[in-house]
């Protein structure tokens, strides 16, 4: 059995430093017939209705490891409902979800986290009066001691949080209070929490909303770092420049339906705007 790198010289694979065990046919394990990586997430004919309201209607798409997908659409297009199904908040009314080829059914967000699916909410869900490290480990605090006597292991938590921020190339410091941080640093804390759980997929809801230009650049760099580590990212955003800067693909939804799923290189901001507004029906 030999060890090979990803074929094709994909730069992101090199950044991630990912190596796979080859199959007997010389293709990386987990790849399909064309040698590409198998999808980490597959949605097939997913629908969700609330009584007579059809929030999401027959949506299918796949997501590969280390891929960033921009999810765009106007308010009420179904983006948030779709993401909440992936995050375990809602069960689909119809359709199936597969994670690494295995069908999954989730009833609660904790089950999504157990599958390696994490979400970074628009409000970040951070405790402002706690340190960055305390937020990263919130609910998963490390303890040390002998027998029944346990105390919080602050030293290890500060060290590990510092390592995570360094991996993200963020200037966030583990001992700083969240309330004193910039928007980009707060995003680093929220993303650091997903890395602690070894996420396979990170769902990000409007991460660049209401922050400065410099902080937007910090957040986009954080997304690139996730991609470099082989983590798939679904980026919900209304900010066209951000999606076209960092995403590999863009999915556009309108009135609960997917109207486009294209590579960034094959699309344009003008086309996506037309798809969102309905000036362009579907591609």
VOGU-199483 format. One record per residue (C-alpha): residue number from 1; x, y, z. Coordinates in Angstrom, 2 decimals. Example, Ala and Ser with C-alpha at 12.3 -4.5 7.8 and 13.67 -1.06 7.14 Angstrom:
<recs>
+-----+---------+---------+---------+
|  nr |    east |   north |      up |
+-----+---------+---------+---------+
|   1 |   12.30 |   -4.50 |    7.80 |
|   2 |   13.67 |   -1.06 |    7.14 |
+-----+---------+---------+---------+
</recs>
This chain:
<recs>
+-----+---------+---------+---------+
|  nr |    east |   north |      up |
+-----+---------+---------+---------+
|   1 |    0.00 |    0.00 |    0.00 |
|   2 |    1.46 |    3.30 |   -1.10 |
|   3 |    0.94 |    6.84 |    0.02 |
|   4 |    0.24 |    9.52 |   -2.59 |
|   5 |   -0.67 |   13.20 |   -2.59 |
|   6 |   -3.78 |   14.59 |   -4.20 |
|   7 |   -3.58 |   14.47 |   -7.97 |
|   8 |   -3.61 |   17.56 |  -10.15 |
|   9 |   -1.37 |   19.73 |   -7.98 |
|  10 |   -4.28 |   21.36 |   -6.17 |
|  11 |   -2.70 |   24.20 |   -4.19 |
|  12 |   -5.17 |   24.03 |   -1.32 |
|  13 |   -4.37 |   20.39 |   -0.80 |
|  14 |   -0.71 |   21.31 |   -0.53 |
|  15 |   -1.49 |   24.06 |    2.00 |
|  16 |   -3.50 |   21.62 |    4.07 |
|  17 |   -0.68 |   19.10 |    3.93 |
|  18 |   -3.19 |   16.34 |    3.28 |
|  19 |   -2.05 |   12.91 |    2.16 |
|  20 |   -4.26 |    9.94 |    1.42 |
|  21 |   -3.76 |    6.20 |    1.25 |
|  22 |   -4.12 |    5.13 |   -2.35 |
|  23 |   -6.61 |    2.54 |   -3.55 |
|  24 |   -5.34 |   -0.31 |   -5.63 |
|  25 |   -6.22 |    1.61 |   -8.78 |
|  26 |   -3.90 |    4.46 |   -7.81 |
|  27 |   -6.67 |    6.88 |   -6.89 |
|  28 |   -6.89 |    8.42 |   -3.45 |
|  29 |   -9.04 |    6.51 |   -1.01 |
|  30 |  -12.51 |    8.04 |   -0.84 |
|  31 |  -12.32 |    9.42 |   -4.39 |
|  32 |  -14.81 |    8.73 |   -7.13 |
|  33 |  -14.35 |    7.26 |  -10.58 |
|  34 |  -12.92 |   10.53 |  -11.87 |
|  35 |  -10.35 |   10.69 |   -9.05 |
|  36 |  -12.08 |   13.57 |   -7.26 |
|  37 |  -12.76 |   13.42 |   -3.54 |
|  38 |  -16.08 |   11.98 |   -2.49 |
|  39 |  -18.52 |   14.56 |   -1.14 |
|  40 |  -18.34 |   15.15 |    2.60 |
|  41 |  -22.00 |   16.24 |    2.51 |
|  42 |  -24.75 |   15.40 |    0.03 |
|  43 |  -28.27 |   16.81 |    0.10 |
|  44 |  -30.79 |   15.09 |   -2.16 |
|  45 |  -34.25 |   16.53 |   -2.87 |
|  46 |  -34.42 |   18.30 |    0.49 |
|  47 |  -37.70 |   20.06 |    1.25 |
|  48 |  -39.14 |   21.68 |    4.36 |
|  49 |  -42.65 |   22.94 |    4.89 |
|  50 |  -44.30 |   24.56 |    7.88 |
|  51 |  -47.98 |   23.86 |    7.38 |
|  52 |  -48.90 |   25.33 |    4.02 |
|  53 |  -45.65 |   27.32 |    3.79 |
|  54 |  -43.00 |   25.66 |    1.59 |
|  55 |  -39.76 |   27.15 |    2.99 |
|  56 |  -37.35 |   24.90 |    1.04 |
|  57 |  -38.39 |   23.02 |   -2.09 |
|  58 |  -36.48 |   20.09 |   -3.61 |
|  59 |  -32.90 |   21.31 |   -3.08 |
|  60 |  -29.93 |   19.10 |   -3.91 |
|  61 |  -26.22 |   19.85 |   -3.74 |
|  62 |  -22.95 |   18.35 |   -2.55 |
|  63 |  -20.00 |   19.75 |   -0.64 |
|  64 |  -16.42 |   18.50 |   -0.81 |
|  65 |  -13.80 |   18.66 |    1.92 |
|  66 |  -11.87 |   21.94 |    1.83 |
|  67 |  -14.47 |   23.62 |   -0.37 |
|  68 |  -16.08 |   27.00 |    0.34 |
|  69 |  -19.62 |   27.40 |   -1.00 |
|  70 |  -21.35 |   30.77 |   -0.93 |
|  71 |  -25.09 |   30.51 |   -0.25 |
|  72 |  -26.90 |   33.59 |   -1.51 |
|  73 |  -30.47 |   34.79 |   -1.88 |
|  74 |  -32.84 |   37.49 |   -0.76 |
|  75 |  -34.53 |   37.47 |    2.64 |
|  76 |  -37.08 |   34.65 |    2.74 |
|  77 |  -35.31 |   32.68 |    0.00 |
|  78 |  -34.87 |   29.64 |    2.27 |
|  79 |  -31.18 |   29.94 |    3.08 |
|  80 |  -31.54 |   29.98 |    6.85 |
|  81 |  -34.04 |   27.10 |    6.87 |
|  82 |  -31.72 |   25.02 |    4.69 |
|  83 |  -28.75 |   25.68 |    6.96 |
|  84 |  -30.82 |   24.93 |   10.07 |
|  85 |  -31.62 |   21.50 |    8.62 |
|  86 |  -27.93 |   20.83 |    8.04 |
|  87 |  -27.23 |   22.03 |   11.61 |
|  88 |  -29.85 |   19.72 |   13.12 |
|  89 |  -32.36 |   22.39 |   14.17 |
|  90 |  -35.05 |   21.13 |   11.76 |
|  91 |  -35.73 |   17.75 |   10.22 |
|  92 |  -36.39 |   17.83 |    6.47 |
|  93 |  -39.97 |   17.14 |    5.44 |
|  94 |  -38.63 |   15.21 |    2.45 |
|  95 |  -35.25 |   14.22 |    1.09 |
|  96 |  -32.04 |   12.73 |    2.45 |
|  97 |  -28.72 |   13.96 |    3.83 |
|  98 |  -25.53 |   11.94 |    3.59 |
|  99 |  -22.30 |   12.61 |    5.44 |
| 100 |  -19.27 |   10.95 |    3.86 |
| 101 |  -21.60 |    8.60 |    2.00 |
| 102 |  -23.67 |    7.55 |    5.01 |
| 103 |  -27.27 |    8.69 |    5.40 |
| 104 |  -27.86 |   10.68 |    8.57 |
| 105 |  -31.04 |   11.73 |   10.36 |
| 106 |  -30.70 |   14.40 |   13.04 |
| 107 |  -33.21 |   15.59 |   15.61 |
| 108 |  -31.09 |   18.06 |   17.60 |
| 109 |  -28.08 |   20.36 |   17.01 |
| 110 |  -25.98 |   18.26 |   19.38 |
| 111 |  -26.31 |   15.36 |   16.93 |
| 112 |  -24.99 |   17.56 |   14.12 |
| 113 |  -21.98 |   18.46 |   16.27 |
| 114 |  -21.39 |   14.77 |   16.93 |
| 115 |  -21.23 |   14.31 |   13.15 |
| 116 |  -18.67 |   17.13 |   12.83 |
| 117 |  -21.08 |   19.85 |   11.66 |
| 118 |  -20.63 |   23.19 |   13.44 |
| 119 |  -22.39 |   26.52 |   12.96 |
| 120 |  -21.09 |   30.03 |   13.61 |
| 121 |  -24.17 |   32.17 |   14.20 |
| 122 |  -24.42 |   35.77 |   13.07 |
| 123 |  -24.46 |   36.93 |   16.70 |
| 124 |  -21.55 |   34.50 |   17.41 |
| 125 |  -23.16 |   33.30 |   20.70 |
| 126 |  -20.16 |   34.42 |   22.76 |
| 127 |  -20.01 |   35.44 |   26.44 |
| 128 |  -18.61 |   38.97 |   26.46 |
| 129 |  -17.48 |   38.86 |   30.09 |
| 130 |  -15.32 |   35.76 |   29.58 |
| 131 |  -11.88 |   35.39 |   28.02 |
| 132 |  -11.27 |   34.08 |   24.52 |
| 133 |  -10.03 |   30.76 |   25.92 |
| 134 |  -13.05 |   30.41 |   28.22 |
| 135 |  -15.37 |   30.91 |   25.24 |
| 136 |  -13.52 |   28.36 |   23.12 |
| 137 |  -13.87 |   25.75 |   25.88 |
| 138 |  -17.33 |   26.82 |   27.08 |
| 139 |  -19.26 |   23.66 |   27.98 |
| 140 |  -16.17 |   21.54 |   27.26 |
| 141 |  -13.85 |   22.76 |   30.02 |
| 142 |  -10.76 |   20.70 |   30.77 |
| 143 |  -10.26 |   19.50 |   34.34 |
| 144 |   -7.37 |   18.01 |   36.27 |
| 145 |   -7.05 |   16.38 |   39.65 |
| 146 |   -6.97 |   13.09 |   41.43 |
| 147 |  -10.03 |   10.96 |   42.05 |
| 148 |  -13.25 |   12.92 |   42.66 |
| 149 |  -11.41 |   16.20 |   43.31 |
| 150 |  -11.24 |   18.09 |   40.02 |
| 151 |  -10.39 |   21.69 |   39.22 |
| 152 |  -10.43 |   23.55 |   35.93 |
| 153 |   -7.19 |   23.18 |   34.02 |
| 154 |   -6.77 |   26.83 |   33.00 |
| 155 |   -3.14 |   26.41 |   31.97 |
| 156 |   -3.92 |   23.74 |   29.38 |
| 157 |   -6.99 |   25.59 |   28.09 |
| 158 |   -5.05 |   28.85 |   27.63 |
| 159 |   -2.25 |   26.97 |   25.88 |
| 160 |   -4.57 |   25.06 |   23.54 |
| 161 |   -6.61 |   28.18 |   22.72 |
| 162 |   -3.39 |   30.00 |   21.88 |
| 163 |   -2.38 |   27.16 |   19.56 |
| 164 |   -5.74 |   27.34 |   17.79 |
| 165 |   -5.49 |   31.10 |   17.26 |
| 166 |   -1.96 |   30.65 |   15.96 |
| 167 |   -3.17 |   27.99 |   13.52 |
| 168 |   -5.79 |   30.46 |   12.32 |
| 169 |   -3.09 |   33.14 |   11.98 |
| 170 |   -5.17 |   35.38 |   14.24 |
| 171 |   -3.82 |   37.99 |   16.65 |
| 172 |   -6.48 |   36.99 |   19.21 |
| 173 |   -4.98 |   36.40 |   22.67 |
| 174 |   -6.43 |   33.66 |   24.91 |
| 175 |   -6.55 |   35.81 |   28.07 |
| 176 |   -8.29 |   38.84 |   26.51 |
| 177 |  -11.94 |   39.45 |   27.33 |
| 178 |  -14.27 |   39.04 |   24.36 |
| 179 |  -15.95 |   42.39 |   25.04 |
| 180 |  -12.63 |   44.12 |   24.31 |
| 181 |  -12.13 |   42.43 |   20.93 |
| 182 |  -12.64 |   43.55 |   17.34 |
| 183 |  -15.17 |   41.87 |   15.09 |
| 184 |  -12.46 |   39.83 |   13.39 |
| 185 |  -11.06 |   38.61 |   16.70 |
| 186 |  -14.54 |   37.65 |   17.90 |
| 187 |  -14.99 |   35.61 |   14.73 |
| 188 |  -11.67 |   33.89 |   15.46 |
| 189 |  -12.99 |   32.86 |   18.89 |
| 190 |  -16.20 |   31.47 |   17.38 |
| 191 |  -14.27 |   29.63 |   14.66 |
| 192 |  -11.73 |   28.39 |   17.21 |
| 193 |  -14.58 |   26.70 |   19.03 |
| 194 |  -15.42 |   24.71 |   15.88 |
| 195 |  -11.78 |   23.65 |   15.49 |
| 196 |  -11.69 |   22.36 |   19.04 |
| 197 |  -14.40 |   19.88 |   18.09 |
| 198 |  -12.55 |   18.84 |   14.90 |
| 199 |  -15.36 |   19.98 |   12.62 |
| 200 |  -15.69 |   18.60 |    9.10 |
| 201 |  -18.19 |   21.25 |    8.01 |
| 202 |  -18.59 |   24.82 |    9.29 |
| 203 |  -21.74 |   26.78 |    8.52 |
| 204 |  -21.20 |   30.54 |    8.74 |
| 205 |  -24.16 |   32.93 |    8.93 |
| 206 |  -23.30 |   36.46 |    7.70 |
| 207 |  -19.81 |   36.50 |    9.30 |
| 208 |  -18.86 |   39.83 |    7.70 |
| 209 |  -22.02 |   41.77 |    8.53 |
| 210 |  -21.62 |   45.08 |   10.37 |
| 211 |  -17.82 |   45.03 |   10.70 |
| 212 |  -15.07 |   47.23 |    9.25 |
| 213 |  -13.21 |   46.64 |    6.00 |
| 214 |  -10.10 |   45.54 |    7.91 |
| 215 |  -12.13 |   43.12 |   10.01 |
| 216 |  -13.79 |   41.72 |    6.88 |
| 217 |  -10.31 |   40.90 |    5.55 |
| 218 |   -9.50 |   39.12 |    8.82 |
| 219 |  -12.66 |   37.01 |    8.60 |
| 220 |  -12.02 |   36.05 |    4.97 |
| 221 |   -8.51 |   34.97 |    5.95 |
| 222 |  -10.01 |   32.81 |    8.71 |
| 223 |  -12.24 |   31.13 |    6.12 |
| 224 |   -9.18 |   30.48 |    3.94 |
| 225 |   -7.45 |   28.87 |    6.92 |
| 226 |  -10.42 |   26.54 |    7.43 |
| 227 |  -10.30 |   25.61 |    3.75 |
| 228 |   -6.57 |   24.99 |    4.00 |
| 229 |   -7.22 |   22.53 |    6.83 |
| 230 |   -9.64 |   20.55 |    4.63 |
| 231 |  -12.76 |   21.85 |    6.39 |
| 232 |  -15.78 |   22.48 |    4.16 |
| 233 |  -17.47 |   25.86 |    4.65 |
| 234 |  -20.98 |   27.02 |    3.76 |
| 235 |  -20.93 |   30.82 |    3.75 |
| 236 |  -24.31 |   32.57 |    3.99 |
| 237 |  -23.79 |   36.16 |    2.91 |
| 238 |  -25.45 |   39.13 |    1.26 |
| 239 |  -22.02 |   40.61 |    0.51 |
| 240 |  -21.23 |   39.80 |   -3.10 |
| 241 |  -17.54 |   40.85 |   -2.98 |
| 242 |  -16.87 |   38.52 |   -0.02 |
| 243 |  -18.41 |   35.50 |   -1.75 |
| 244 |  -16.51 |   36.14 |   -4.97 |
| 245 |  -13.27 |   36.68 |   -3.04 |
| 246 |  -13.25 |   33.51 |   -0.96 |
| 247 |  -15.76 |   30.97 |   -2.32 |
| 248 |  -15.20 |   28.19 |   -4.84 |
| 249 |  -18.87 |   27.90 |   -5.78 |
| 250 |  -22.00 |   29.96 |   -5.36 |
| 251 |  -25.49 |   28.54 |   -4.78 |
| 252 |  -28.37 |   30.93 |   -5.29 |
| 253 |  -31.82 |   30.37 |   -3.77 |
| 254 |  -35.06 |   32.11 |   -4.59 |
| 255 |  -38.47 |   31.40 |   -3.05 |
| 256 |  -37.23 |   28.18 |   -1.48 |
| 257 |  -35.71 |   26.73 |   -4.65 |
| 258 |  -32.13 |   26.44 |   -5.84 |
| 259 |  -31.89 |   28.46 |   -9.05 |
| 260 |  -28.12 |   28.20 |   -9.59 |
| 261 |  -25.07 |   26.21 |   -8.47 |
| 262 |  -21.99 |   27.41 |  -10.33 |
| 263 |  -18.27 |   27.74 |   -9.87 |
| 264 |  -17.16 |   31.26 |   -9.07 |
| 265 |  -14.98 |   31.25 |  -12.18 |
| 266 |  -18.03 |   30.51 |  -14.36 |
| 267 |  -20.27 |   33.18 |  -12.83 |
| 268 |  -20.24 |   36.91 |  -12.14 |
| 269 |  -21.72 |   39.32 |   -9.58 |
| 270 |  -24.08 |   40.63 |  -12.25 |
| 271 |  -25.39 |   37.15 |  -13.01 |
| 272 |  -25.86 |   36.32 |   -9.31 |
| 273 |  -27.70 |   39.61 |   -8.75 |
| 274 |  -30.03 |   38.76 |  -11.63 |
| 275 |  -30.67 |   35.30 |  -10.19 |
| 276 |  -31.43 |   36.70 |   -6.73 |
| 277 |  -33.87 |   39.31 |   -8.04 |
| 278 |  -35.49 |   37.07 |  -10.65 |
| 279 |  -34.24 |   39.08 |  -13.63 |
| 280 |  -32.52 |   35.82 |  -14.62 |
| 281 |  -34.91 |   32.92 |  -14.08 |
| 282 |  -32.52 |   29.96 |  -13.63 |
| 283 |  -29.19 |   28.60 |  -14.90 |
+-----+---------+---------+---------+
</recs>
